[in-house]
Amino acid sequence: MSSKQQQSDPSAEVNFGYQKVSAAEKTERVGAVFRAVAKRYDVMNDIMSLGTHRIFKRMVLHMSGLRQGHKVLDLAGGTGDMAALFADAVGPQGEVVLADLNEDMMRVGRDRLLDDGLTQISFCRAPAEALPFPDQQFDCACISFGLRNFTDKDQALRELLRVLKPGAALLVLEFSKPTDPLLEGAYKAFQTLWPPIGKALVGDAQPYQYLVDSIRVHPDQNALRQMFSDAGFVDAEYHNLLGGIAAIHRGCKPMNDGPAD
């Protein structure tokens, strides 16, 4: 696959929650959302997930198959909690690249991770749709609760395929669709609390209303599994968490995927 993939038309319309906006406007709006919440992002994650996101991320680590000395890409890594788990797995001889487009989120993560002495983590500001890495660089890649914010999810998946080594896995932890109607109703009622809590703790309800809307328009489990396959991943599968409130998707780069053209 060529590293010169055609990029998205910045004037094309995409979803920002329930709104249709240009690709360029979505990129800017998503950036503004995360700039607004960067300093309280982790506190709000604990509140909104009742702490379960930490368990989910350890499940991702377990499914990654990472070993000492491996190199992993934590895309949309934000404040770095997933990168910290990966750093322990790959050890001092390994490497974790935390990539994110939002400088404010990455600054929070960089300060925390460096304070913890995790020097095997490097930082890269980059869009998911145009990763600044050579082909076949990583033993694993991960996106944790970030895919739904990408301007062009399909292009991002193709880019991730390009930078992975043959046989390497991509893991995507993301909000998904509850499989039980009663659970879905209760979950939607719980989500109505997020904007007022965000207003109280962060001073702005809008980022959390966007969060609710972005979850509801995000592709469901089967649609995302098909997107993995369409991008070129093999053995695409997903594992529902909490009845489908979230899911871990996994796919691998084909072993016979040779050097890019």
N, C-alpha and C positions, 0 to 999 in steps of 0.2 A: 504494500500500500504506500502510495507516495506521501511524503511529508509536505507536499505542496497541494494538499487537499483544498478544493474550492471552499472559501469561507462563506458564511451566511450574509445575505443581503441586509445591510443595516437598516434599510427602509421597510423590510418585510414585517408583517404583523405577527406578533407572538402574544402569549398570555402573560399578563401580570395580574395574578389572582384571576378575577372574573373579567378584567378589562383587557381589551385588545390595544396594544401599543406597538410602536416600532421596536425592532431588535435593539437599536441604539438606546431608545428611551428605557427599555426594560433593564439593560445593563446599568444605566445611571440610577434608576429607581431602586433596584436591588442593592446597589452600592450605598445609597442613602439610608435604606432600611438598616443595614448592618453597621454603618457608622453610628447610627442613633443608639444601638443596643450593645455595642462592643464591650463596654465596661461591665455590664450586668448580664451578659449573654449566658454565662454558665449558671448563675443563680436562677435565672428564669428557666433554663433547661431542667434544672432539678425540680423546680416547682411544677412545671407543666407536665413533666413525665413522672412525677412522684419518685424521682430517683432511678427509674428503670432504664434510662438511656445509658447509664454506666454499666449495667449488666449486659445490655445489648452490644455495647462496644467491646466488651470482653469476649462475647460470643464471636464477633467479627474477627478478633485477634486469633481465637482458637481455630476458626475456619480458614485463616490465611495460609497456614503451613509455613510461616516464616521461620527461618533458622539463623543462627549466629552468622554474621558476615553478609547477609542478604541486603539488597537495596530496595526500598519501598517508597512509593509515591503516595502521599496523603493529600489528595486533591480536595480543594475547598476545606482545608484543614483548620482554618479559623484560629481559635484560641488554643489549639494544640493538645487537647486531652487524648485524642486518638494517636497523635504522633508520639506522645509520651509512652503509651502502651507499646507501640511498635519499636521504640528505642530500646526498651528492655528486652524485646524479643531478638533483635538483630545484634545487640551488644556493641561494645566499643569499636569493633572492626567492621560493623555494618554501617549503613547510611539510611537516614530517613529524610526525604525531601518534602517539606510542607509547602504546598503551593496554594495560593489564594489570590483572588483579584482585589480583595479589600484590605487596604493597608492598615486600617484601624484595628480590624480583627487580628491580623497577623502581628501587629505590634504588641497586643495583649499577650498572645501566645509566645512570641519571642522572649519577652521579658520573663515570663513564668518559666519557660523551659531552660533558658540560660541560667536563671537563678537556681534551678534544680541540677545544674551541672551536666545537662544532656547535650554534650558538644557534638554528637554524631548527627544532630538534626540541622539541616540547612533550610533556608527560606527563599522562596521564589515568588514574586508577584507576577501572575500570568493568568490570562483567560483560559478556561477549560477547552475552548474551541480551537486554540492555537498554542499548543504546549511547546515551550522553547527547549525541547530535549531531543537528542538524536533517537533514531529508531532502536528498539530492542534494548532498553536501558534498565528496566526494572523487573525484579523477581515477583512483585505483587503491586497492585494499586488498590486504593480504597477511596470511596466517597461516603462520608458519614453525614446524613441529613443535609446534603447540599445539591443533589442532582436536580431537584425540582426548581431550583433558582437559576439554573443555567439558561442562557438565551437560546442555545441550540443543542438540545440533549443528544440528538443523533450524531451531530458533528463531534461533540465531546466524547461520545463512546468510540467513534472511529479513531480519534486522536489517542485515546487510552489504549486501544488495540495496537496502534502503531508503536507506542513507546514501551510496551510490555515485551519481555522475552517469550519465545515460543514455549507453550505449556504453562505460562504464568497466569495467575488468576486476578480478575477484577472482582472486588466485593463492594456492593452498594447497600448501605443501611439507610432506609428511607421510610417516611410515613407512607401508609398504604391504605387499603380499603378493608374495613372489618367484614368478615364473612357472615356474621349473624346480624339480622336486622335489628334485634333488640339491643345488641352491643353497639351497633352503629348509631342508633338513636341516643343512647346514653353518652356515647363519645361526643356526638355533636353538641349535646347539652353541656358537657364539660368544656368543650372548646369555647363556648360563649363567655366563659370566665376569663379567658386569656387576655383579651384586650383591656378590661378594667384592671386586672392584676398588673399588666404591663404599664398602664397609666400610673398606677400607684408606685411601682418600683423603679420604673425607668423614666417616667414623666411623659410618655407618649404611647397612646393606644394603637396608633396606625400600624407600626411594624408588626404587631401581633394580630391585627385584623388581616394584614397581608398574609401572615403565616397560616391562619385558618383558611383563607381563600386559596392559597397556593396548594395546600394539602388536598382540598376538595377537587381541584382541577388536574391534579397530578395523575398520570396514567396508573391504572390498577396493576395488580401483580402480573396477570397474564399479558397485558399490553407491554409492560416493561420487559418481561422475559422475551417477547418477540422482538423488541428493540435491540436487546443484546444480540439475538441471532442475526438480525438484519445488519448489524454493525460488523459481523464476522466472528463473534464469539461462539464457542462450541460448549456443549454440556451445560447450557444455561438452565438455571434452576432458582427457586426461591423457597425461603422458609419463613412462614408467618410467625409473628411474635404478638402475644396478647390478642389472639384471635384475628390477626390481620391489621391491627392498628398500626403496626410497623412490619417491615419485612426485610430480610437480608437476601439480596440477589447475588448470585455468583455465576460467573462464566469464565472460560479459559481461552487464551489465544491458541489457535491450532498449532500442533507440534511441527507440522510441515510448512508453516508460514516462513518463507525465506526472506532474505533481505529486501527492503523496500526498493521500488524502482527509482 
